[in-house]
Amino acid sequence: MPDIFVSYASADRDIAFRIVGFLEGQGISCWVAPRDVSPGVEYGQAIIDAIEQARALVLVLSDQSNDSQFVRKEVERAVSKTKPVLPVRIREVNPSGALEFYISSAQWVDAWKSPMEQHLMPLVAAIKAMSVPGAAPVRSSIPAPMPIPTPARSHSPVLLGLLAVAAIALAIAGTWIYSQRPAATNIATTVPAANAPAPASTVSAPAPVNAAVAAPAVTTPVAAVATNTPAPVAAPAPAVAPAVAAPVAPVAHTPKRNSIDFLLGFWCQPYNGMTIRYEIIRTGPDTVLTRVNHPQAENWDVASRAVATGGGFDFLPTADDADQSDSFHLDIVDDKMMKLTRVKGEVQDGSIIRIRCAAQ
């Protein structure tokens, strides 16, 4: 007995078989025409029998399937036999005509964005839940989308005007400060003729060189003047502020995958067409607290020791007297995804994933 019957328009054949390949890779058996039509069996009868035997029908929804009379007939047969219909939108379209009547209250999966396989995980969870006794039914809900950062708004004309005024004010203030600097004065003094010796020779002291500001030259007398006439004192050159390097913005980086810091933050897990949210908080050198927000249960907290091993992390009980085999392991897929591969020593199929997400 196949888990699902896949209904698609012939123009969407390549994408439909890509979806079939992914689902079968997750352990879900699929019936899809013409691949699974047995030789010698009448085509229409094979379709009816497959829908009858399948647990649900997956509809590959696009503009072409909206217009396909064969797709409409397959969906109608599934609905008449009380089979759940799970639409997978491969284009940003809504069902029209008869399809809208049959699937208006069905759970939808949007898979037109890349990578498509990541968006199919809620579909995998919903199909697998159908085969678990006592599992929650497939609900007419769509997993909450990942929050998308709001793009920064362009500067408004008012803000640009304020910035222009501020620039002009700074320019005026700089001009005024420069005008208040003491002017360089020639210190040479005129001495009465009766007591005046020969005129003192003078030289110009070279101005200090700086990339930002050049100090004006100051004329300084070299020879002593007449008796009782104090020697002139050279005016000190204005101090030059040292150049200050512009601050460098820190470079953002992702924590190493063998560091507990990699686990911290928020993670989302598809569940029966809904989403379980996890917030992982560090509580010690090798311990974390996981706060679980479950859509069908009260929230709860789990304290664990996190040990980096085998390309991921083992989560172990923190109490010394606890059964240490009561653990689970998450493999790291990439910087934004982990998958469950072991629980209490038993190997899992990896279909349960956690995707890094933002806080609600």
DOTI-534179 format. One record per residue (C-alpha): x, y, z. Coordinates in steps of 0.001 Angstrom, whole numbers, plus 524288, in hexadecimal, padded with zeros to 5 digits. Layout:
<rs>
<r east="X" north="Y" up="Z"/>
...
</rs>
This chain:
<rs>
<r east="80000" north="80000" up="80000"/>
<r east="80618" north="80D20" up="7FC0E"/>
<r east="80676" north="81811" up="805FA"/>
<r east="80277" north="82264" up="7FC15"/>
<r east="7FD33" north="8241D" up="7EE4C"/>
<r east="803DA" north="82F59" up="7E6FE"/>
<r east="7FB20" north="8373C" up="7DDD7"/>
<r east="8017B" north="840CA" up="7D456"/>
<r east="7FFD7" north="84717" up="7C6FD"/>
<r east="80864" north="84192" up="7BC30"/>
<r east="80F4E" north="84EBB" up="7BAA7"/>
<r east="81410" north="84D7B" up="7C8C6"/>
<r east="81976" north="83FB1" up="7C71D"/>
<r east="827AD" north="842FE" up="7CA89"/>
<r east="82441" north="84A0E" up="7D724"/>
<r east="81A4D" north="83F9E" up="7DADB"/>
<r east="8247B" north="834D6" up="7D99A"/>
<r east="82E26" north="83D14" up="7E14B"/>
<r east="8242A" north="83DBA" up="7EC56"/>
<r east="821DC" north="82F08" up="7EB31"/>
<r east="83082" north="82C6E" up="7EC09"/>
<r east="831CA" north="834C2" up="7F844"/>
<r east="82619" north="82E7C" up="7FF18"/>
<r east="82AC7" north="820D0" up="7FBF7"/>
<r east="83810" north="824A8" up="80156"/>
<r east="830FF" north="827CC" up="80E16"/>
<r east="82B14" north="81A15" up="80E8E"/>
<r east="81DBC" north="81DBD" up="808C1"/>
<r east="818CA" north="814C7" up="7FDFA"/>
<r east="812A2" north="81BD1" up="7F25A"/>
<r east="809CF" north="817C6" up="7E71C"/>
<r east="80BA5" north="82044" up="7DB2D"/>
<r east="80777" north="81E74" up="7CD1F"/>
<r east="80C01" north="819ED" up="7C389"/>
<r east="81734" north="813E1" up="7CB42"/>
<r east="80EAD" north="80B1D" up="7D3A9"/>
<r east="80468" north="8070D" up="7C9C5"/>
<r east="8063D" north="7F851" up="7C811"/>
<r east="80735" north="7F326" up="7BA27"/>
<r east="7FA45" north="7EE5B" up="7B4D2"/>
<r east="7F223" north="7F5E7" up="7BEDE"/>
<r east="7E862" north="7FFEF" up="7B9AE"/>
<r east="7EDAE" north="80D7C" up="7BCED"/>
<r east="7E149" north="81308" up="7C318"/>
<r east="7DF15" north="806FC" up="7CB77"/>
<r east="7ED25" north="80784" up="7D048"/>
<r east="7EAF1" north="815AB" up="7D49A"/>
<r east="7DE6A" north="8123D" up="7DBF2"/>
<r east="7E4A3" north="80686" up="7E2BC"/>
<r east="7F0A3" north="80E5B" up="7E6D2"/>
<r east="7E86A" north="81954" up="7ECBC"/>
<r east="7E054" north="80F25" up="7F3EF"/>
<r east="7EC69" north="808D7" up="7F9E2"/>
<r east="7F401" north="81542" up="7FD42"/>
<r east="7F309" north="81C08" up="80A6C"/>
<r east="7F297" north="82992" up="80431"/>
<r east="7F3DD" north="830F2" up="7F76A"/>
<r east="7FEBA" north="83AD5" up="7F55F"/>
<r east="7FAB7" north="84516" up="7EB65"/>
<r east="805AA" north="84C20" up="7E419"/>
<r east="7FED4" north="85935" up="7E2A7"/>
<r east="80227" north="86297" up="7D792"/>
<r east="7FB96" north="86A31" up="7CCAF"/>
<r east="7FBEE" north="85DE5" up="7C46C"/>
<r east="7F584" north="85518" up="7CEA3"/>
<r east="7EB07" north="85F83" up="7D098"/>
<r east="7E75E" north="85D7F" up="7C24C"/>
<r east="7E90D" north="84EBA" up="7C1BF"/>
<r east="7DC69" north="846E6" up="7C122"/>
<r east="7E3CA" north="83A77" up="7C4DB"/>
<r east="7E905" north="840C0" up="7D146"/>
<r east="7DB51" north="8455E" up="7D4DE"/>
<r east="7D5FD" north="83790" up="7D313"/>
<r east="7E0C2" north="8319B" up="7DB88"/>
<r east="7DE6F" north="83B76" up="7E65E"/>
<r east="7CFB5" north="8393F" up="7E5A4"/>
<r east="7D1B8" north="82A74" up="7E6CA"/>
<r east="7DA92" north="82C49" up="7F2A9"/>
<r east="7D0D1" north="8353F" up="7F96D"/>
<r east="7C598" north="82BDD" up="7F69D"/>
<r east="7CD64" north="820F2" up="7FCF8"/>
<r east="7D050" north="829AA" up="808E9"/>
<r east="7DED7" north="82A23" up="80600"/>
<r east="7E61E" north="83635" up="80B07"/>
<r east="7EAB2" north="83F27" up="80012"/>
<r east="7F7C1" north="845DF" up="8028A"/>
<r east="7FA86" north="850B1" up="7F89B"/>
<r east="808C7" north="8542E" up="7F5F1"/>
<r east="8098D" north="8613B" up="7EF03"/>
<r east="814E2" north="861BF" up="7E564"/>
<r east="81044" north="86EF8" up="7E06F"/>
<r east="80A7F" north="87A74" up="7E7CF"/>
<r east="7FC96" north="87791" up="7E34E"/>
<r east="7EF96" north="87492" up="7E9CE"/>
<r east="7E6C3" north="8692D" up="7E609"/>
<r east="7DBFA" north="86CDE" up="7DCBB"/>
<r east="7CEF0" north="86735" up="7D87E"/>
<r east="7CC31" north="8596F" up="7DD45"/>
<r east="7D964" north="8584B" up="7E3F3"/>
<r east="7D61F" north="863CE" up="7ECBE"/>
<r east="7C998" north="85CE1" up="7F0BB"/>
<r east="7D0B6" north="85048" up="7F445"/>
<r east="7DCDC" north="85587" up="7FB3B"/>
<r east="7D921" north="862D2" up="800AE"/>
<r east="7DA7F" north="85DB0" up="80EA3"/>
<r east="7E64B" north="854DB" up="80C6A"/>
<r east="7F3BA" north="8567B" up="81242"/>
<r east="7FCB7" north="85D13" up="8086D"/>
<r east="80B60" north="85C21" up="806A7"/>
<r east="81241" north="86703" up="7FF33"/>
<r east="81E26" north="86182" up="7F818"/>
<r east="820FB" north="86AF1" up="7ED13"/>
<r east="82C67" north="87130" up="7F44F"/>
<r east="83A08" north="86B59" up="7F426"/>
<r east="83E0C" north="86204" up="7F9A3"/>
<r east="8311B" north="85B20" up="7F6F6"/>
<r east="8348A" north="84F25" up="7FF40"/>
<r east="83591" north="8573D" up="80BA1"/>
<r east="8278B" north="85BFD" up="809E7"/>
<r east="822BB" north="84E08" up="807F9"/>
<r east="8261C" north="849DB" up="815E9"/>
<r east="818A6" north="84DB9" up="81B64"/>
<r east="812B4" north="84500" up="810DA"/>
<r east="81B7C" north="839B4" up="81526"/>
<r east="8176E" north="83B9F" up="82355"/>
<r east="808F0" north="83C23" up="81FD2"/>
<r east="80987" north="82FB1" up="81799"/>
<r east="81112" north="82818" up="821E5"/>
<r east="80775" north="82C69" up="82C5D"/>
<r east="7FC6F" north="825B8" up="824EE"/>
<r east="80298" north="81858" up="82733"/>
<r east="8048C" north="81A49" up="835D7"/>
<r east="7F907" north="81550" up="83E18"/>
<r east="7F339" north="82013" up="84667"/>
<r east="7FB06" north="82AC4" up="83F9F"/>
<r east="7F4F5" north="8381E" up="83DEF"/>
<r east="7ED60" north="8394C" up="8312D"/>
<r east="7F264" north="8415F" up="825F6"/>
<r east="7ED98" north="84F1B" up="828A0"/>
<r east="7EA14" north="85A2D" up="81F9A"/>
<r east="7F578" north="862AF" up="8236F"/>
<r east="8021F" north="8673B" up="81D80"/>
<r east="80EE4" north="867DE" up="8253C"/>
<r east="81267" north="875B1" up="82920"/>
<r east="81C32" north="87B36" up="81F4F"/>
<r east="829AC" north="87F11" up="823B1"/>
<r east="82A37" north="88D6C" up="8278C"/>
<r east="83007" north="8958C" up="81C92"/>
<r east="8384E" north="8A14A" up="820A3"/>
<r east="831EA" north="8AE27" up="81CF6"/>
<r east="83A67" north="8B546" up="8130E"/>
<r east="83FDA" north="8C23E" up="81797"/>
<r east="83800" north="8CDE4" up="812E0"/>
<r east="83E69" north="8D809" up="80A80"/>
<r east="84141" north="8E52C" up="810D6"/>
<r east="835BA" north="8EE6D" up="81026"/>
<r east="83749" north="8FC4B" up="80AC4"/>
<r east="83579" north="901CB" up="8188F"/>
<r east="840C1" north="8F9B5" up="81DCC"/>
<r east="84968" north="8FD97" up="81265"/>
<r east="84624" north="90BCC" up="814F2"/>
<r east="849E5" north="90A97" up="82354"/>
<r east="856CB" north="9044F" up="81F8D"/>
<r east="859A7" north="90F7D" up="81617"/>
<r east="856D3" north="919AD" up="820A4"/>
<r east="85FB3" north="91289" up="82A2B"/>
<r east="86ABA" north="91252" up="82029"/>
<r east="86970" north="920F3" up="81DB5"/>
<r east="86982" north="923AA" up="82C5B"/>
<r east="875F6" north="91BC0" up="82E0B"/>
<r east="87C70" north="92323" up="822E6"/>
<r east="878DA" north="93059" up="828FC"/>
<r east="87DBF" north="92C10" up="8365E"/>
<r east="88A9E" north="92767" up="83080"/>
<r east="88C85" north="9347A" up="82974"/>
<r east="889EE" north="93C20" up="8360E"/>
<r east="89384" north="933DB" up="83DFA"/>
<r east="89DFA" north="935BF" up="833A6"/>
<r east="89BD6" north="9447A" up="833D7"/>
<r east="89DFD" north="944C8" up="8429F"/>
<r east="8ABE2" north="93F5E" up="8418E"/>
<r east="8B630" north="94972" up="84566"/>
<r east="8BC7E" north="94FB5" up="83979"/>
<r east="8CB2A" north="94DE0" up="837B3"/>
<r east="8D215" north="95A2B" up="83C29"/>
<r east="8DF0A" north="95F6F" up="837A6"/>
<r east="8E645" north="9614F" up="8448E"/>
<r east="8F096" north="96A60" up="83F01"/>
<r east="8F050" north="97705" up="8472F"/>
<r east="8F3F6" north="9848A" up="842B7"/>
<r east="8FEDE" north="98A05" up="84B9E"/>
<r east="901A2" north="998D9" up="84D50"/>
<r east="90CC7" north="99D66" up="844AF"/>
<r east="9151A" north="9A23C" up="85032"/>
<r east="91666" north="994D4" up="8562D"/>
<r east="91413" north="98C63" up="84A65"/>
<r east="91EF2" north="98342" up="84671"/>
<r east="91FEC" north="97DA5" up="83914"/>
<r east="91326" north="97753" up="834E4"/>
<r east="911F8" north="9696E" up="83933"/>
<r east="91178" north="95F6B" up="82E65"/>
<r east="905CB" north="956C5" up="82E52"/>
<r east="902AC" north="9495C" up="828E3"/>
<r east="8F5B9" north="942BC" up="826C3"/>
<r east="8F37D" north="93666" up="82EB5"/>
<r east="8EE51" north="92BB5" up="825F7"/>
<r east="8E038" north="92840" up="82882"/>
<r east="8DDAC" north="91A5F" up="82DB6"/>
<r east="8D841" north="9114F" up="82367"/>
<r east="8CC0C" north="9094B" up="8260A"/>
<r east="8C351" north="9020D" up="81C82"/>
<r east="8B72B" north="90818" up="8228D"/>
<r east="8BAE4" north="91636" up="8269D"/>
<r east="8C6D3" north="91EAD" up="82326"/>
<r east="8CAFA" north="928A4" up="82D98"/>
<r east="8CE18" north="93663" up="8287B"/>
<r east="8DC4E" north="93AD8" up="8282B"/>
<r east="8E0BB" north="94390" up="83385"/>
<r east="8EB8A" north="94DA8" up="83232"/>
<r east="8F529" north="94CAB" up="83D9A"/>
<r east="9004B" north="9567B" up="840A0"/>
<r east="90DBA" north="95063" up="84200"/>
<r east="9165E" north="95B58" up="8472E"/>
<r east="9145B" north="96221" up="85454"/>
<r east="90E68" north="96FC6" up="85413"/>
<r east="91320" north="97BFD" up="85B27"/>
<r east="915DC" north="97C8E" up="869B1"/>
<r east="909CA" north="97C60" up="87261"/>
<r east="9019A" north="97710" up="86734"/>
<r east="8FC9A" north="9695D" up="86A47"/>
<r east="8FEA2" north="95F1F" up="85FED"/>
<r east="8F24A" north="95C08" up="85883"/>
<r east="8EC3C" north="94EA0" up="85A92"/>
<r east="8E794" north="9466D" up="84F26"/>
<r east="8D921" north="94323" up="84F2C"/>
<r east="8D724" north="93462" up="85094"/>
<r east="8D1CA" north="92D51" up="844C3"/>
<r east="8C3D5" north="928A3" up="8468F"/>
<r east="8C2B7" north="91A8D" up="84AE9"/>
<r east="8BE97" north="91100" up="8407C"/>
<r east="8B490" north="906C0" up="84455"/>
<r east="8B93B" north="8F8F9" up="84162"/>
<r east="8B21E" north="8F20B" up="8367F"/>
<r east="8A7DC" north="8E865" up="83B77"/>
<r east="8A564" north="8DC04" up="833E2"/>
<r east="89741" north="8D96A" up="83027"/>
<r east="8910A" north="8CE5A" up="8381F"/>
<r east="89056" north="8C165" up="83118"/>
<r east="88352" north="8BA0B" up="831B6"/>
<r east="88455" north="8AC72" up="837AB"/>
<r east="8835B" north="8A12B" up="82E12"/>
<r east="87779" north="8987A" up="83071"/>
<r east="87A68" north="889FE" up="8313F"/>
<r east="8733E" north="87D5B" up="833AE"/>
<r east="8778B" north="875AC" up="83FBF"/>
<r east="87F6D" north="86978" up="83CFB"/>
<r east="87726" north="85D54" up="83B6B"/>
<r east="87E07" north="85677" up="846B5"/>
<r east="87ACE" north="861A2" up="84FFE"/>
<r east="86E9E" north="861FB" up="85875"/>
<r east="86CD9" north="86FF5" up="853CB"/>
<r east="868A1" north="86A1B" up="846B7"/>
<r east="85C61" north="864A1" up="84D4C"/>
<r east="85805" north="8712E" up="853D6"/>
<r east="84C26" north="87886" up="84EDD"/>
<r east="83F57" north="87469" up="848AC"/>
<r east="83C9F" north="86839" up="84084"/>
<r east="82FFA" north="8642B" up="8399B"/>
<r east="82B64" north="85646" up="836C7"/>
<r east="8203A" north="85309" up="82D53"/>
<r east="815CC" north="84AB3" up="833FE"/>
<r east="808FD" north="845E2" up="82E17"/>
<r east="807C6" north="85213" up="825C4"/>
<r east="80B3E" north="85A93" up="8317D"/>
<r east="817E8" north="85EF7" up="837EE"/>
<r east="81E98" north="85B71" up="844BB"/>
<r east="827AE" north="8664B" up="8495B"/>
<r east="833C7" north="86442" up="851CE"/>
<r east="83B84" north="86EC0" up="858F6"/>
<r east="848E1" north="869D1" up="85D85"/>
<r east="84F80" north="87172" up="86875"/>
<r east="85D1B" north="86ED8" up="86DCD"/>
<r east="85D34" north="86C39" up="87C7F"/>
<r east="86B3B" north="867A8" up="87EB1"/>
<r east="877E9" north="8639B" up="8780E"/>
<r east="8717B" north="85770" up="87243"/>
<r east="86317" north="858BC" up="875EE"/>
<r east="85761" north="85EC8" up="86F24"/>
<r east="848FF" north="86114" up="87211"/>
<r east="83F7A" north="85E4E" up="866F9"/>
<r east="83256" north="86539" up="867B9"/>
<r east="82855" north="85E04" up="85F6E"/>
<r east="81C9C" north="86526" up="859A0"/>
<r east="8139C" north="85A5E" up="85495"/>
<r east="80745" north="85DB8" up="84CC9"/>
<r east="7FF77" north="852A8" up="85320"/>
<r east="8049E" north="8527B" up="86126"/>
<r east="808B9" north="85B32" up="86C62"/>
<r east="81661" north="860C8" up="86B39"/>
<r east="8212D" north="859E9" up="872D3"/>
<r east="82FD9" north="85AEB" up="87594"/>
<r east="83A50" north="85071" up="87414"/>
<r east="847CF" north="8516A" up="87A6B"/>
<r east="852A0" north="84A14" up="87342"/>
<r east="8612C" north="84847" up="871FB"/>
<r east="86527" north="84B39" up="863F8"/>
<r east="870FF" north="843A1" up="85F1D"/>
<r east="8768E" north="8460E" up="85185"/>
<r east="87889" north="838E5" up="84AE6"/>
<r east="876B7" north="83233" up="83DD5"/>
<r east="87439" north="83E6A" up="835BC"/>
<r east="869D5" north="84347" up="83F2B"/>
<r east="8660B" north="84342" up="84D85"/>
<r east="861D7" north="83926" up="8577F"/>
<r east="857AF" north="83E40" up="86125"/>
<r east="85929" north="836F4" up="86E16"/>
<r east="85223" north="83818" up="87B42"/>
<r east="858A2" north="84175" up="884CA"/>
<r east="855C7" north="839B5" up="89136"/>
<r east="860A1" north="8302A" up="894EE"/>
<r east="856D9" north="825D2" up="8994B"/>
<r east="84EC8" north="826D3" up="88CC2"/>
<r east="84EE0" north="81C51" up="8825C"/>
<r east="8593D" north="8217B" up="87907"/>
<r east="853C9" north="81926" up="86E00"/>
<r east="847E3" north="8220D" up="86E30"/>
<r east="84E29" north="82AEF" up="86427"/>
<r east="84CFC" north="82F63" up="85623"/>
<r east="85644" north="833E0" up="84B73"/>
<r east="854D3" north="83ECE" up="8416E"/>
<r east="85D73" north="83EBD" up="8355A"/>
<r east="86168" north="84BFB" up="82FB5"/>
<r east="85D4B" north="84D20" up="8216D"/>
<r east="86201" north="85B16" up="81F88"/>
<r east="86290" north="867D0" up="8272B"/>
<r east="853A1" north="868DF" up="8270C"/>
<r east="84EE5" north="85ADA" up="82819"/>
<r east="85037" north="84ED5" up="830D3"/>
<r east="84985" north="84187" up="82FFD"/>
<r east="84624" north="83762" up="83A53"/>
<r east="84DDF" north="82ADA" up="837DB"/>
<r east="84D64" north="82371" up="844D8"/>
<r east="8442D" north="8226B" up="85088"/>
<r east="84756" north="819DC" up="85C66"/>
<r east="85136" north="81273" up="85441"/>
<r east="847D1" north="80FBD" up="84917"/>
<r east="84B30" north="814D3" up="83B88"/>
<r east="84136" north="81E30" up="8357E"/>
<r east="83E82" north="8206E" up="82713"/>
<r east="8428C" north="82ECE" up="82777"/>
<r east="83549" north="833D9" up="82317"/>
<r east="833BD" north="83BF5" up="82F81"/>
<r east="83B25" north="84898" up="82D60"/>
<r east="83D57" north="85543" up="834B6"/>
<r east="83F46" north="861C4" up="82D13"/>
<r east="8456F" north="86DF0" up="832FE"/>
<r east="83B01" north="87886" up="83400"/>
<r east="83860" north="885A2" up="83A7A"/>
<r east="83140" north="88810" up="8473D"/>
<r east="82284" north="889B8" up="8464B"/>
</rs>
